[in-house]
Amino acid sequence: MRNLLQDCQFNNCMHLEEPGCAIKAAVIAGDIAAERYASYVTILDSMNE
Ligand SMILES: [Zn+2]
């Protein structure tokens, strides 16, 4: 998962709603399991609090 996140072209991308995000595209394409992305978002949420 960490390597996949680094595939994103944007250094500061949160991989949430950014247009052109490689991670979002990979989730939609099925290259990243939706549940793995969901857990990433959950971790991100907890870090933002
Ligand atoms: Zn991204």
mmCIF file of the protein (N, C-alpha, C, O) and its ligand, coordinates in Angstrom:
data_MODEL
# 
_entry.id   MODEL 
# 
loop_
_entity.id 
_entity.type 
_entity.pdbx_number_of_molecules 
1 polymer     1 
2 non-polymer 1 
# 
_entity_poly.entity_id                      1 
_entity_poly.type                           'polypeptide(L)' 
_entity_poly.nstd_linkage                   no 
_entity_poly.nstd_monomer                   no 
_entity_poly.pdbx_seq_one_letter_code       MRNLLQDCQFNNCMHLEEPGCAIKAAVIAGDIAAERYASYVTILDSMNE 
_entity_poly.pdbx_seq_one_letter_code_can   MRNLLQDCQFNNCMHLEEPGCAIKAAVIAGDIAAERYASYVTILDSMNE 
_entity_poly.pdbx_strand_id                 A 
# 
loop_
_entity_poly_seq.entity_id 
_entity_poly_seq.num 
_entity_poly_seq.mon_id 
_entity_poly_seq.hetero 
1 1  MET n 
1 2  ARG n 
1 3  ASN n 
1 4  LEU n 
1 5  LEU n 
1 6  GLN n 
1 7  ASP n 
1 8  CYS n 
1 9  GLN n 
1 10 PHE n 
1 11 ASN n 
1 12 ASN n 
1 13 CYS n 
1 14 MET n 
1 15 HIS n 
1 16 LEU n 
1 17 GLU n 
1 18 GLU n 
1 19 PRO n 
1 20 GLY n 
1 21 CYS n 
1 22 ALA n 
1 23 ILE n 
1 24 LYS n 
1 25 ALA n 
1 26 ALA n 
1 27 VAL n 
1 28 ILE n 
1 29 ALA n 
1 30 GLY n 
1 31 ASP n 
1 32 ILE n 
1 33 ALA n 
1 34 ALA n 
1 35 GLU n 
1 36 ARG n 
1 37 TYR n 
1 38 ALA n 
1 39 SER n 
1 40 TYR n 
1 41 VAL n 
1 42 THR n 
1 43 ILE n 
1 44 LEU n 
1 45 ASP n 
1 46 SER n 
1 47 MET n 
1 48 ASN n 
1 49 GLU n 
# 
loop_
_struct_asym.id 
_struct_asym.entity_id 
A 1 
B 2 
# 
loop_
_chem_comp.id 
_chem_comp.type 
_chem_comp.mon_nstd_flag 
ALA 'L-peptide linking' y 
ARG 'L-peptide linking' y 
ASN 'L-peptide linking' y 
ASP 'L-peptide linking' y 
CYS 'L-peptide linking' y 
GLN 'L-peptide linking' y 
GLU 'L-peptide linking' y 
GLY 'peptide linking'   y 
HIS 'L-peptide linking' y 
ILE 'L-peptide linking' y 
LEU 'L-peptide linking' y 
LYS 'L-peptide linking' y 
MET 'L-peptide linking' y 
PHE 'L-peptide linking' y 
PRO 'L-peptide linking' y 
SER 'L-peptide linking' y 
THR 'L-peptide linking' y 
TYR 'L-peptide linking' y 
VAL 'L-peptide linking' y 
ZN  non-polymer         . 
# 
_pdbx_entity_nonpoly.entity_id   2 
_pdbx_entity_nonpoly.name        ? 
_pdbx_entity_nonpoly.comp_id     ZN 
# 
_pdbx_nonpoly_scheme.asym_id         B 
_pdbx_nonpoly_scheme.entity_id       2 
_pdbx_nonpoly_scheme.mon_id          ZN 
_pdbx_nonpoly_scheme.ndb_seq_num     1 
_pdbx_nonpoly_scheme.pdb_seq_num     101 
_pdbx_nonpoly_scheme.auth_seq_num    101 
_pdbx_nonpoly_scheme.pdb_mon_id      ZN 
_pdbx_nonpoly_scheme.auth_mon_id     ZN 
_pdbx_nonpoly_scheme.pdb_strand_id   A 
_pdbx_nonpoly_scheme.pdb_ins_code    . 
# 
loop_
_atom_site.group_PDB 
_atom_site.id 
_atom_site.type_symbol 
_atom_site.label_atom_id 
_atom_site.label_alt_id 
_atom_site.label_comp_id 
_atom_site.label_asym_id 
_atom_site.label_entity_id 
_atom_site.label_seq_id 
_atom_site.pdbx_PDB_ins_code 
_atom_site.Cartn_x 
_atom_site.Cartn_y 
_atom_site.Cartn_z 
_atom_site.occupancy 
_atom_site.B_iso_or_equiv 
_atom_site.pdbx_formal_charge 
_atom_site.auth_seq_id 
_atom_site.auth_comp_id 
_atom_site.auth_asym_id 
_atom_site.auth_atom_id 
_atom_site.pdbx_PDB_model_num 
ATOM   1   N  N  . MET A 1 1  ? 0.842   -1.203 0.000   1.00 0.00 ? 1   MET A N  1 
ATOM   2   C  CA . MET A 1 1  ? 0.000   0.000  0.000   1.00 0.00 ? 1   MET A CA 1 
ATOM   3   C  C  . MET A 1 1  ? 0.875   1.250  0.000   1.00 0.00 ? 1   MET A C  1 
ATOM   4   O  O  . MET A 1 1  ? 0.596   2.204  -0.726  1.00 0.00 ? 1   MET A O  1 
ATOM   5   N  N  . ARG A 1 2  ? 1.931   1.248  0.812   1.00 0.00 ? 2   ARG A N  1 
ATOM   6   C  CA . ARG A 1 2  ? 2.802   2.419  0.862   1.00 0.00 ? 2   ARG A CA 1 
ATOM   7   C  C  . ARG A 1 2  ? 3.416   2.700  -0.509  1.00 0.00 ? 2   ARG A C  1 
ATOM   8   O  O  . ARG A 1 2  ? 3.485   3.853  -0.935  1.00 0.00 ? 2   ARG A O  1 
ATOM   9   N  N  . ASN A 1 3  ? 3.860   1.651  -1.198  1.00 0.00 ? 3   ASN A N  1 
ATOM   10  C  CA . ASN A 1 3  ? 4.438   1.835  -2.522  1.00 0.00 ? 3   ASN A CA 1 
ATOM   11  C  C  . ASN A 1 3  ? 3.406   2.391  -3.504  1.00 0.00 ? 3   ASN A C  1 
ATOM   12  O  O  . ASN A 1 3  ? 3.714   3.250  -4.330  1.00 0.00 ? 3   ASN A O  1 
ATOM   13  N  N  . LEU A 1 4  ? 2.191   1.888  -3.397  1.00 0.00 ? 4   LEU A N  1 
ATOM   14  C  CA . LEU A 1 4  ? 1.142   2.374  -4.284  1.00 0.00 ? 4   LEU A CA 1 
ATOM   15  C  C  . LEU A 1 4  ? 0.876   3.853  -4.044  1.00 0.00 ? 4   LEU A C  1 
ATOM   16  O  O  . LEU A 1 4  ? 0.644   4.608  -4.988  1.00 0.00 ? 4   LEU A O  1 
ATOM   17  N  N  . LEU A 1 5  ? 0.910   4.264  -2.786  1.00 0.00 ? 5   LEU A N  1 
ATOM   18  C  CA . LEU A 1 5  ? 0.687   5.672  -2.482  1.00 0.00 ? 5   LEU A CA 1 
ATOM   19  C  C  . LEU A 1 5  ? 1.768   6.532  -3.129  1.00 0.00 ? 5   LEU A C  1 
ATOM   20  O  O  . LEU A 1 5  ? 1.498   7.649  -3.571  1.00 0.00 ? 5   LEU A O  1 
ATOM   21  N  N  . GLN A 1 6  ? 2.984   6.011  -3.183  1.00 0.00 ? 6   GLN A N  1 
ATOM   22  C  CA . GLN A 1 6  ? 4.082   6.781  -3.765  1.00 0.00 ? 6   GLN A CA 1 
ATOM   23  C  C  . GLN A 1 6  ? 3.968   6.873  -5.285  1.00 0.00 ? 6   GLN A C  1 
ATOM   24  O  O  . GLN A 1 6  ? 4.660   7.671  -5.917  1.00 0.00 ? 6   GLN A O  1 
ATOM   25  N  N  . ASP A 1 7  ? 3.093   6.053  -5.869  1.00 0.00 ? 7   ASP A N  1 
ATOM   26  C  CA . ASP A 1 7  ? 2.886   6.142  -7.310  1.00 0.00 ? 7   ASP A CA 1 
ATOM   27  C  C  . ASP A 1 7  ? 2.165   7.422  -7.703  1.00 0.00 ? 7   ASP A C  1 
ATOM   28  O  O  . ASP A 1 7  ? 2.223   7.846  -8.857  1.00 0.00 ? 7   ASP A O  1 
ATOM   29  N  N  . CYS A 1 8  ? 1.499   8.024  -6.758  1.00 0.00 ? 8   CYS A N  1 
ATOM   30  C  CA . CYS A 1 8  ? 0.747   9.232  -7.071  1.00 0.00 ? 8   CYS A CA 1 
ATOM   31  C  C  . CYS A 1 8  ? 1.700   10.335 -7.505  1.00 0.00 ? 8   CYS A C  1 
ATOM   32  O  O  . CYS A 1 8  ? 2.778   10.510 -6.937  1.00 0.00 ? 8   CYS A O  1 
ATOM   33  N  N  . GLN A 1 9  ? 1.281   11.071 -8.519  1.00 0.00 ? 9   GLN A N  1 
ATOM   34  C  CA . GLN A 1 9  ? 2.143   12.106 -9.091  1.00 0.00 ? 9   GLN A CA 1 
ATOM   35  C  C  . GLN A 1 9  ? 2.271   13.325 -8.188  1.00 0.00 ? 9   GLN A C  1 
ATOM   36  O  O  . GLN A 1 9  ? 3.171   14.143 -8.376  1.00 0.00 ? 9   GLN A O  1 
ATOM   37  N  N  . PHE A 1 10 ? 1.384   13.453 -7.218  1.00 0.00 ? 10  PHE A N  1 
ATOM   38  C  CA . PHE A 1 10 ? 1.394   14.641 -6.388  1.00 0.00 ? 10  PHE A CA 1 
ATOM   39  C  C  . PHE A 1 10 ? 2.041   14.351 -5.042  1.00 0.00 ? 10  PHE A C  1 
ATOM   40  O  O  . PHE A 1 10 ? 1.570   13.488 -4.301  1.00 0.00 ? 10  PHE A O  1 
ATOM   41  N  N  . ASN A 1 11 ? 3.121   15.066 -4.717  1.00 0.00 ? 11  ASN A N  1 
ATOM   42  C  CA . ASN A 1 11 ? 3.812   14.851 -3.450  1.00 0.00 ? 11  ASN A CA 1 
ATOM   43  C  C  . ASN A 1 11 ? 2.918   15.166 -2.256  1.00 0.00 ? 11  ASN A C  1 
ATOM   44  O  O  . ASN A 1 11 ? 2.991   14.512 -1.216  1.00 0.00 ? 11  ASN A O  1 
ATOM   45  N  N  . ASN A 1 12 ? 2.082   16.173 -2.425  1.00 0.00 ? 12  ASN A N  1 
ATOM   46  C  CA . ASN A 1 12 ? 1.256   16.605 -1.304  1.00 0.00 ? 12  ASN A CA 1 
ATOM   47  C  C  . ASN A 1 12 ? -0.188  16.134 -1.422  1.00 0.00 ? 12  ASN A C  1 
ATOM   48  O  O  . ASN A 1 12 ? -1.087  16.672 -0.775  1.00 0.00 ? 12  ASN A O  1 
ATOM   49  N  N  . CYS A 1 13 ? -0.395  15.120 -2.261  1.00 0.00 ? 13  CYS A N  1 
ATOM   50  C  CA . CYS A 1 13 ? -1.757  14.657 -2.499  1.00 0.00 ? 13  CYS A CA 1 
ATOM   51  C  C  . CYS A 1 13 ? -2.244  13.822 -1.317  1.00 0.00 ? 13  CYS A C  1 
ATOM   52  O  O  . CYS A 1 13 ? -1.515  12.969 -0.810  1.00 0.00 ? 13  CYS A O  1 
ATOM   53  N  N  . MET A 1 14 ? -3.469  14.071 -0.883  1.00 0.00 ? 14  MET A N  1 
ATOM   54  C  CA . MET A 1 14 ? -4.063  13.289 0.192   1.00 0.00 ? 14  MET A CA 1 
ATOM   55  C  C  . MET A 1 14 ? -4.837  12.091 -0.363  1.00 0.00 ? 14  MET A C  1 
ATOM   56  O  O  . MET A 1 14 ? -5.341  11.264 0.397   1.00 0.00 ? 14  MET A O  1 
ATOM   57  N  N  . HIS A 1 15 ? -4.926  12.006 -1.659  1.00 0.00 ? 15  HIS A N  1 
ATOM   58  C  CA . HIS A 1 15 ? -5.592  10.896 -2.345  1.00 0.00 ? 15  HIS A CA 1 
ATOM   59  C  C  . HIS A 1 15 ? -7.071  10.814 -1.970  1.00 0.00 ? 15  HIS A C  1 
ATOM   60  O  O  . HIS A 1 15 ? -7.625  9.721  -1.849  1.00 0.00 ? 15  HIS A O  1 
ATOM   61  N  N  . LEU A 1 16 ? -7.688  11.936 -1.792  1.00 0.00 ? 16  LEU A N  1 
ATOM   62  C  CA . LEU A 1 16 ? -9.108  11.942 -1.439  1.00 0.00 ? 16  LEU A CA 1 
ATOM   63  C  C  . LEU A 1 16 ? -9.960  12.420 -2.618  1.00 0.00 ? 16  LEU A C  1 
ATOM   64  O  O  . LEU A 1 16 ? -10.672 11.630 -3.238  1.00 0.00 ? 16  LEU A O  1 
ATOM   65  N  N  . GLU A 1 17 ? -9.883  13.704 -2.916  1.00 0.00 ? 17  GLU A N  1 
ATOM   66  C  CA . GLU A 1 17 ? -10.742 14.257 -3.975  1.00 0.00 ? 17  GLU A CA 1 
ATOM   67  C  C  . GLU A 1 17 ? -9.932  14.940 -5.074  1.00 0.00 ? 17  GLU A C  1 
ATOM   68  O  O  . GLU A 1 17 ? -10.499 15.557 -5.975  1.00 0.00 ? 17  GLU A O  1 
ATOM   69  N  N  . GLU A 1 18 ? -8.579  14.826 -4.997  1.00 0.00 ? 18  GLU A N  1 
ATOM   70  C  CA . GLU A 1 18 ? -7.766  15.528 -5.971  1.00 0.00 ? 18  GLU A CA 1 
ATOM   71  C  C  . GLU A 1 18 ? -7.986  14.975 -7.384  1.00 0.00 ? 18  GLU A C  1 
ATOM   72  O  O  . GLU A 1 18 ? -7.888  13.767 -7.596  1.00 0.00 ? 18  GLU A O  1 
ATOM   73  N  N  . PRO A 1 19 ? -8.284  15.857 -8.353  1.00 0.00 ? 19  PRO A N  1 
ATOM   74  C  CA . PRO A 1 19 ? -8.412  15.381 -9.732  1.00 0.00 ? 19  PRO A CA 1 
ATOM   75  C  C  . PRO A 1 19 ? -7.068  14.880 -10.245 1.00 0.00 ? 19  PRO A C  1 
ATOM   76  O  O  . PRO A 1 19 ? -6.041  15.519 -10.019 1.00 0.00 ? 19  PRO A O  1 
ATOM   77  N  N  . GLY A 1 20 ? -7.067  13.752 -10.927 1.00 0.00 ? 20  GLY A N  1 
ATOM   78  C  CA . GLY A 1 20 ? -5.846  13.205 -11.482 1.00 0.00 ? 20  GLY A CA 1 
ATOM   79  C  C  . GLY A 1 20 ? -5.049  12.373 -10.513 1.00 0.00 ? 20  GLY A C  1 
ATOM   80  O  O  . GLY A 1 20 ? -3.937  11.951 -10.828 1.00 0.00 ? 20  GLY A O  1 
ATOM   81  N  N  . CYS A 1 21 ? -5.600  12.126 -9.327  1.00 0.00 ? 21  CYS A N  1 
ATOM   82  C  CA . CYS A 1 21 ? -4.881  11.340 -8.327  1.00 0.00 ? 21  CYS A CA 1 
ATOM   83  C  C  . CYS A 1 21 ? -4.741  9.886  -8.786  1.00 0.00 ? 21  CYS A C  1 
ATOM   84  O  O  . CYS A 1 21 ? -5.730  9.236  -9.125  1.00 0.00 ? 21  CYS A O  1 
ATOM   85  N  N  . ALA A 1 22 ? -3.507  9.387  -8.793  1.00 0.00 ? 22  ALA A N  1 
ATOM   86  C  CA . ALA A 1 22 ? -3.245  8.026  -9.260  1.00 0.00 ? 22  ALA A CA 1 
ATOM   87  C  C  . ALA A 1 22 ? -3.843  6.989  -8.319  1.00 0.00 ? 22  ALA A C  1 
ATOM   88  O  O  . ALA A 1 22 ? -4.215  5.895  -8.743  1.00 0.00 ? 22  ALA A O  1 
ATOM   89  N  N  . ILE A 1 23 ? -3.932  7.336  -7.057  1.00 0.00 ? 23  ILE A N  1 
ATOM   90  C  CA . ILE A 1 23 ? -4.465  6.385  -6.083  1.00 0.00 ? 23  ILE A CA 1 
ATOM   91  C  C  . ILE A 1 23 ? -5.964  6.203  -6.272  1.00 0.00 ? 23  ILE A C  1 
ATOM   92  O  O  . ILE A 1 23 ? -6.464  5.078  -6.285  1.00 0.00 ? 23  ILE A O  1 
ATOM   93  N  N  . LYS A 1 24 ? -6.673  7.308  -6.417  1.00 0.00 ? 24  LYS A N  1 
ATOM   94  C  CA . LYS A 1 24 ? -8.112  7.210  -6.676  1.00 0.00 ? 24  LYS A CA 1 
ATOM   95  C  C  . LYS A 1 24 ? -8.364  6.422  -7.956  1.00 0.00 ? 24  LYS A C  1 
ATOM   96  O  O  . LYS A 1 24 ? -9.268  5.588  -8.010  1.00 0.00 ? 24  LYS A O  1 
ATOM   97  N  N  . ALA A 1 25 ? -7.570  6.686  -8.977  1.00 0.00 ? 25  ALA A N  1 
ATOM   98  C  CA . ALA A 1 25 ? -7.726  5.993  -10.248 1.00 0.00 ? 25  ALA A CA 1 
ATOM   99  C  C  . ALA A 1 25 ? -7.475  4.496  -10.078 1.00 0.00 ? 25  ALA A C  1 
ATOM   100 O  O  . ALA A 1 25 ? -8.170  3.675  -10.675 1.00 0.00 ? 25  ALA A O  1 
ATOM   101 N  N  . ALA A 1 26 ? -6.480  4.144  -9.262  1.00 0.00 ? 26  ALA A N  1 
ATOM   102 C  CA . ALA A 1 26 ? -6.153  2.739  -9.040  1.00 0.00 ? 26  ALA A CA 1 
ATOM   103 C  C  . ALA A 1 26 ? -7.265  2.029  -8.280  1.00 0.00 ? 26  ALA A C  1 
ATOM   104 O  O  . ALA A 1 26 ? -7.547  0.858  -8.532  1.00 0.00 ? 26  ALA A O  1 
ATOM   105 N  N  . VAL A 1 27 ? -7.892  2.738  -7.353  1.00 0.00 ? 27  VAL A N  1 
ATOM   106 C  CA . VAL A 1 27 ? -9.018  2.142  -6.612  1.00 0.00 ? 27  VAL A CA 1 
ATOM   107 C  C  . VAL A 1 27 ? -10.174 1.894  -7.565  1.00 0.00 ? 27  VAL A C  1 
ATOM   108 O  O  . VAL A 1 27 ? -10.790 0.829  -7.549  1.00 0.00 ? 27  VAL A O  1 
ATOM   109 N  N  . ILE A 1 28 ? -10.462 2.884  -8.391  1.00 0.00 ? 28  ILE A N  1 
ATOM   110 C  CA . ILE A 1 28 ? -11.560 2.753  -9.351  1.00 0.00 ? 28  ILE A CA 1 
ATOM   111 C  C  . ILE A 1 28 ? -11.264 1.627  -10.344 1.00 0.00 ? 28  ILE A C  1 
ATOM   112 O  O  . ILE A 1 28 ? -12.161 0.877  -10.729 1.00 0.00 ? 28  ILE A O  1 
ATOM   113 N  N  . ALA A 1 29 ? -10.003 1.517  -10.754 1.00 0.00 ? 29  ALA A N  1 
ATOM   114 C  CA . ALA A 1 29 ? -9.613  0.493  -11.719 1.00 0.00 ? 29  ALA A CA 1 
ATOM   115 C  C  . ALA A 1 29 ? -9.522  -0.884 -11.086 1.00 0.00 ? 29  ALA A C  1 
ATOM   116 O  O  . ALA A 1 29 ? -9.448  -1.890 -11.791 1.00 0.00 ? 29  ALA A O  1 
ATOM   117 N  N  . GLY A 1 30 ? -9.526  -0.935 -9.738  1.00 0.00 ? 30  GLY A N  1 
ATOM   118 C  CA . GLY A 1 30 ? -9.429  -2.216 -9.059  1.00 0.00 ? 30  GLY A CA 1 
ATOM   119 C  C  . GLY A 1 30 ? -8.002  -2.625 -8.754  1.00 0.00 ? 30  GLY A C  1 
ATOM   120 O  O  . GLY A 1 30 ? -7.774  -3.731 -8.264  1.00 0.00 ? 30  GLY A O  1 
ATOM   121 N  N  . ASP A 1 31 ? -7.026  -1.754 -9.035  1.00 0.00 ? 31  ASP A N  1 
ATOM   122 C  CA . ASP A 1 31 ? -5.628  -2.067 -8.745  1.00 0.00 ? 31  ASP A CA 1 
ATOM   123 C  C  . ASP A 1 31 ? -5.329  -1.975 -7.251  1.00 0.00 ? 31  ASP A C  1 
ATOM   124 O  O  . ASP A 1 31 ? -4.390  -2.602 -6.759  1.00 0.00 ? 31  ASP A O  1 
ATOM   125 N  N  . ILE A 1 32 ? -6.124  -1.198 -6.541  1.00 0.00 ? 32  ILE A N  1 
ATOM   126 C  CA . ILE A 1 32 ? -6.038  -1.140 -5.090  1.00 0.00 ? 32  ILE A CA 1 
ATOM   127 C  C  . ILE A 1 32 ? -7.388  -1.586 -4.539  1.00 0.00 ? 32  ILE A C  1 
ATOM   128 O  O  . ILE A 1 32 ? -8.427  -1.088 -4.973  1.00 0.00 ? 32  ILE A O  1 
ATOM   129 N  N  . ALA A 1 33 ? -7.383  -2.510 -3.595  1.00 0.00 ? 33  ALA A N  1 
ATOM   130 C  CA . ALA A 1 33 ? -8.626  -2.974 -3.001  1.00 0.00 ? 33  ALA A CA 1 
ATOM   131 C  C  . ALA A 1 33 ? -9.342  -1.816 -2.318  1.00 0.00 ? 33  ALA A C  1 
ATOM   132 O  O  . ALA A 1 33 ? -8.726  -1.029 -1.599  1.00 0.00 ? 33  ALA A O  1 
ATOM   133 N  N  . ALA A 1 34 ? -10.632 -1.723 -2.546  1.00 0.00 ? 34  ALA A N  1 
ATOM   134 C  CA . ALA A 1 34 ? -11.406 -0.620 -1.978  1.00 0.00 ? 34  ALA A CA 1 
ATOM   135 C  C  . ALA A 1 34 ? -11.293 -0.601 -0.464  1.00 0.00 ? 34  ALA A C  1 
ATOM   136 O  O  . ALA A 1 34 ? -11.278 0.469  0.143   1.00 0.00 ? 34  ALA A O  1 
ATOM   137 N  N  . GLU A 1 35 ? -11.213 -1.774 0.153   1.00 0.00 ? 35  GLU A N  1 
ATOM   138 C  CA . GLU A 1 35 ? -11.141 -1.793 1.615   1.00 0.00 ? 35  GLU A CA 1 
ATOM   139 C  C  . GLU A 1 35 ? -9.777  -1.305 2.115   1.00 0.00 ? 35  GLU A C  1 
ATOM   140 O  O  . GLU A 1 35 ? -9.679  -0.760 3.214   1.00 0.00 ? 35  GLU A O  1 
ATOM   141 N  N  . ARG A 1 36 ? -8.728  -1.498 1.313   1.00 0.00 ? 36  ARG A N  1 
ATOM   142 C  CA . ARG A 1 36 ? -7.421  -0.964 1.701   1.00 0.00 ? 36  ARG A CA 1 
ATOM   143 C  C  . ARG A 1 36 ? -7.436  0.557  1.603   1.00 0.00 ? 36  ARG A C  1 
ATOM   144 O  O  . ARG A 1 36 ? -6.893  1.248  2.465   1.00 0.00 ? 36  ARG A O  1 
ATOM   145 N  N  . TYR A 1 37 ? -8.050  1.065  0.563   1.00 0.00 ? 37  TYR A N  1 
ATOM   146 C  CA . TYR A 1 37 ? -8.171  2.512  0.434   1.00 0.00 ? 37  TYR A CA 1 
ATOM   147 C  C  . TYR A 1 37 ? -9.007  3.071  1.580   1.00 0.00 ? 37  TYR A C  1 
ATOM   148 O  O  . TYR A 1 37 ? -8.689  4.121  2.138   1.00 0.00 ? 37  TYR A O  1 
ATOM   149 N  N  . ALA A 1 38 ? -10.076 2.361  1.925   1.00 0.00 ? 38  ALA A N  1 
ATOM   150 C  CA . ALA A 1 38 ? -10.937 2.810  3.014   1.00 0.00 ? 38  ALA A CA 1 
ATOM   151 C  C  . ALA A 1 38 ? -10.162 2.869  4.329   1.00 0.00 ? 38  ALA A C  1 
ATOM   152 O  O  . ALA A 1 38 ? -10.352 3.790  5.123   1.00 0.00 ? 38  ALA A O  1 
ATOM   153 N  N  . SER A 1 39 ? -9.288  1.887  4.558   1.00 0.00 ? 39  SER A N  1 
ATOM   154 C  CA . SER A 1 39 ? -8.509  1.898  5.795   1.00 0.00 ? 39  SER A CA 1 
ATOM   155 C  C  . SER A 1 39 ? -7.492  3.036  5.772   1.00 0.00 ? 39  SER A C  1 
ATOM   156 O  O  . SER A 1 39 ? -7.197  3.634  6.807   1.00 0.00 ? 39  SER A O  1 
ATOM   157 N  N  . TYR A 1 40 ? -6.960  3.330  4.593   1.00 0.00 ? 40  TYR A N  1 
ATOM   158 C  CA . TYR A 1 40 ? -6.056  4.477  4.469   1.00 0.00 ? 40  TYR A CA 1 
ATOM   159 C  C  . TYR A 1 40 ? -6.786  5.762  4.846   1.00 0.00 ? 40  TYR A C  1 
ATOM   160 O  O  . TYR A 1 40 ? -6.257  6.590  5.588   1.00 0.00 ? 40  TYR A O  1 
ATOM   161 N  N  . VAL A 1 41 ? -8.014  5.925  4.328   1.00 0.00 ? 41  VAL A N  1 
ATOM   162 C  CA . VAL A 1 41 ? -8.786  7.133  4.615   1.00 0.00 ? 41  VAL A CA 1 
ATOM   163 C  C  . VAL A 1 41 ? -9.087  7.224  6.106   1.00 0.00 ? 41  VAL A C  1 
ATOM   164 O  O  . VAL A 1 41 ? -9.065  8.310  6.685   1.00 0.00 ? 41  VAL A O  1 
ATOM   165 N  N  . THR A 1 42 ? -9.366  6.090  6.719   1.00 0.00 ? 42  THR A N  1 
ATOM   166 C  CA . THR A 1 42 ? -9.640  6.067  8.157   1.00 0.00 ? 42  THR A CA 1 
ATOM   167 C  C  . THR A 1 42 ? -8.414  6.521  8.947   1.00 0.00 ? 42  THR A C  1 
ATOM   168 O  O  . THR A 1 42 ? -8.533  7.296  9.896   1.00 0.00 ? 42  THR A O  1 
ATOM   169 N  N  . ILE A 1 43 ? -7.236  6.035  8.552   1.00 0.00 ? 43  ILE A N  1 
ATOM   170 C  CA . ILE A 1 43 ? -5.989  6.426  9.218   1.00 0.00 ? 43  ILE A CA 1 
ATOM   171 C  C  . ILE A 1 43 ? -5.757  7.928  9.037   1.00 0.00 ? 43  ILE A C  1 
ATOM   172 O  O  . ILE A 1 43 ? -5.368  8.631  9.970   1.00 0.00 ? 43  ILE A O  1 
ATOM   173 N  N  . LEU A 1 44 ? -6.004  8.395  7.821   1.00 0.00 ? 44  LEU A N  1 
ATOM   174 C  CA . LEU A 1 44 ? -5.831  9.818  7.531   1.00 0.00 ? 44  LEU A CA 1 
ATOM   175 C  C  . LEU A 1 44 ? -6.745  10.652 8.416   1.00 0.00 ? 44  LEU A C  1 
ATOM   176 O  O  . LEU A 1 44 ? -6.328  11.667 8.973   1.00 0.00 ? 44  LEU A O  1 
ATOM   177 N  N  . ASP A 1 45 ? -7.986  10.219 8.542   1.00 0.00 ? 45  ASP A N  1 
ATOM   178 C  CA . ASP A 1 45 ? -8.947  10.941 9.376   1.00 0.00 ? 45  ASP A CA 1 
ATOM   179 C  C  . ASP A 1 45 ? -8.446  11.020 10.819  1.00 0.00 ? 45  ASP A C  1 
ATOM   180 O  O  . ASP A 1 45 ? -8.538  12.070 11.456  1.00 0.00 ? 45  ASP A O  1 
ATOM   181 N  N  . SER A 1 46 ? -7.920  9.912  11.329  1.00 0.00 ? 46  SER A N  1 
ATOM   182 C  CA . SER A 1 46 ? -7.494  9.893  12.720  1.00 0.00 ? 46  SER A CA 1 
ATOM   183 C  C  . SER A 1 46 ? -6.263  10.780 12.916  1.00 0.00 ? 46  SER A C  1 
ATOM   184 O  O  . SER A 1 46 ? -6.078  11.341 13.996  1.00 0.00 ? 46  SER A O  1 
ATOM   185 N  N  . MET A 1 47 ? -5.420  10.915 11.891  1.00 0.00 ? 47  MET A N  1 
ATOM   186 C  CA . MET A 1 47 ? -4.258  11.784 12.008  1.00 0.00 ? 47  MET A CA 1 
ATOM   187 C  C  . MET A 1 47 ? -4.657  13.250 11.960  1.00 0.00 ? 47  MET A C  1 
ATOM   188 O  O  . MET A 1 47 ? -3.968  14.105 12.517  1.00 0.00 ? 47  MET A O  1 
ATOM   189 N  N  . ASN A 1 48 ? -5.768  13.540 11.296  1.00 0.00 ? 48  ASN A N  1 
ATOM   190 C  CA . ASN A 1 48 ? -6.205  14.932 11.157  1.00 0.00 ? 48  ASN A CA 1 
ATOM   191 C  C  . ASN A 1 48 ? -6.899  15.438 12.413  1.00 0.00 ? 48  ASN A C  1 
ATOM   192 O  O  . ASN A 1 48 ? -7.094  16.642 12.578  1.00 0.00 ? 48  ASN A O  1 
ATOM   193 N  N  . GLU A 1 49 ? -7.265  14.536 13.279  1.00 0.00 ? 49  GLU A N  1 
ATOM   194 C  CA . GLU A 1 49 ? -8.009  14.967 14.473  1.00 0.00 ? 49  GLU A CA 1 
ATOM   195 C  C  . GLU A 1 49 ? -7.086  15.421 15.603  1.00 0.00 ? 49  GLU A C  1 
ATOM   196 O  O  . GLU A 1 49 ? -7.560  15.811 16.669  1.00 0.00 ? 49  GLU A O  1 
HETATM 197 ZN ZN . ZN  B 2 .  ? -3.086  11.083 -4.812  1.00 0.00 2 101 ZN  A ZN 1 
# 
